Every structure is written in structure tokens, then in C-alpha cells.
Amino acid sequence: MKHSYFLVLILITMFSWQCATGPKITYNIPPNYPKEKKDKLIADLDKGKELYKINCSQCHGIFTKGEDKIPNFTNKQIDNYAARFMRRDPKNHAAAIKMSTAQLNEVLEFLRYKKVDSSK
């Protein structure tokens, strides 16, 4: 019985350490944004972040291959990507073809609101 408590304590410690040392992503949300809308926006942005991890991170960094930062995409780059997606441009990334329009919009919204990393 003592061993199982000890094992649980070790697992909780390891999980907490991993969460604390992982990359932190914050968002550029205007300070006067209404609280009730802000919570929903953050939930939507977090959903876009998860879709980014699944569909985009293998080529665009973070969470795979030792990369620790998401590239700082400009709004123009994001707009161009969205336009190519809507046209189903064959030069567009293969990952985008697997996503619905709603999913891609969630990823692009996440990228627009993500705070720019100025250390690059």
C-alpha cells in the first residue's frame, strides 16, 4: 500500500514538472475584451493550438523534433495561406487538405492571437 502511494506521488511530480517546463503560449487579447467572451475565445484558441500540434507542428516546429517555438507568422502569411486553402491550391500544404474549413480557421485564429516571440 505504501508503495502505491509513493508511485502516485512520483507520477504526480513528474507530470507537474513536465507541465511547468513545457513551452508556454500566451495570447494577445485586448485588455478590455469582455470576460465572458474572453473565456470562450481562449477555449477556441486552445482548440486551435491542439489542431496546430496535430496537423502543422511536424513541419512548423514545436512539440516535435526538438523544436521549442512556433514560427511567428505574419498576418499576410496567414491570409495567403487561408486564400490558398480556399482555392484548394495544390501548392498548399498537404496537412491542410485533411482539415475542414472550420478547423483551419481555428488554427489560423490561434496563430493570429498567439503572442509573437521576439527572441527570434
C-alpha positions in Angstrom: 0.0 0.0 0.0 2.8 2.4 0.9 4.5 1.6 -2.5 1.4 2.6 -4.4 1.2 6.0 -2.6 4.8 6.5 -3.4 4.3 5.6 -7.0 1.4 8.0 -7.3 3.4 10.8 -5.7 6.2 10.2 -8.2 3.8 10.3 -11.2 2.2 13.5 -10.0 5.6 15.1 -9.5 6.8 14.1 -13.0 3.6 15.3 -14.6 3.8 18.6 -12.7 7.4 19.1 -13.7 6.6 18.4 -17.4 3.8 20.9 -17.4 5.9 23.5 -15.7 8.8 23.2 -18.1 6.8 22.9 -21.3 6.5 25.8 -23.7 4.0 28.4 -22.6 1.8 30.0 -25.2 0.1 33.2 -24.3 -2.4 35.3 -26.4 -2.7 38.9 -27.5 -6.2 39.6 -26.3 -7.2 43.2 -25.7 -7.4 44.1 -22.0 -10.9 45.5 -22.4 -12.2 42.3 -24.0 -15.4 41.2 -22.1 -14.6 38.4 -19.6 -17.4 36.1 -20.7 -16.2 36.4 -24.3 -12.6 36.1 -23.3 -13.0 32.7 -21.7 -14.7 31.4 -24.9 -12.0 32.9 -27.1 -9.3 31.3 -25.0 -11.0 27.9 -25.2 -11.3 28.3 -29.0 -7.6 29.4 -29.3 -6.6 26.4 -27.2 -8.6 24.2 -29.6 -6.7 25.8 -32.5 -3.4 25.1 -30.7 -4.3 21.4 -30.4 -5.1 21.3 -34.1 -1.8 23.0 -34.8 0.0 20.3 -32.8 -1.7 17.6 -34.7 -1.6 19.0 -38.3 1.1 21.6 -38.5 3.8 21.1 -35.9 5.7 18.4 -37.7 6.9 20.9 -40.3 6.4 24.2 -38.4 8.1 23.4 -35.2 7.1 23.0 -31.5 6.2 19.8 -29.8 8.2 17.6 -32.3 11.7 17.1 -33.4 13.2 19.2 -30.6 11.7 22.5 -31.8 10.6 24.7 -29.0 9.0 27.6 -30.8 6.1 28.2 -33.2 7.2 30.4 -36.1 6.0 34.0 -36.0 3.7 34.0 -38.9 2.7 37.5 -40.2 -0.9 38.3 -40.8 -0.1 38.5 -44.5 1.3 34.9 -44.4 -1.8 33.7 -42.6 -4.1 35.5 -45.1 -2.2 34.0 -48.0 -2.4 30.5 -46.5 -6.2 30.9 -46.0 -6.7 32.1 -49.6 -4.7 29.1 -51.0 -6.7 26.8 -48.8 -10.0 28.2 -50.0 -8.8 27.8 -53.7 -7.6 24.3 -52.9 -4.3 25.4 -54.3 -2.2 22.2 -54.9 0.9 24.1 -53.7 -0.6 24.4 -50.3 0.4 22.0 -47.5 -0.9 18.5 -47.6 -2.0 18.8 -44.0 -4.5 21.5 -44.8 -6.3 19.2 -47.2 -7.0 16.9 -44.2 -8.7 19.7 -42.2 -12.1 21.2 -42.6 -12.5 24.9 -43.2 -13.6 25.3 -39.6 -10.6 23.5 -38.3 -8.2 25.6 -40.4 -9.9 28.8 -39.2 -9.3 27.7 -35.6 -5.6 27.1 -36.3 -5.3 30.5 -38.1 -7.1 32.3 -35.3 -4.7 30.7 -32.8 -1.8 31.9 -34.9 -3.2 35.4 -35.1 -3.8 35.8 -31.4 -0.6 33.9 -30.3 1.9 36.4 -28.7 4.8 36.9 -31.0 8.1 35.6 -29.7 10.5 38.5 -30.0 13.6 36.3 -29.2 13.8 35.0 -32.7 
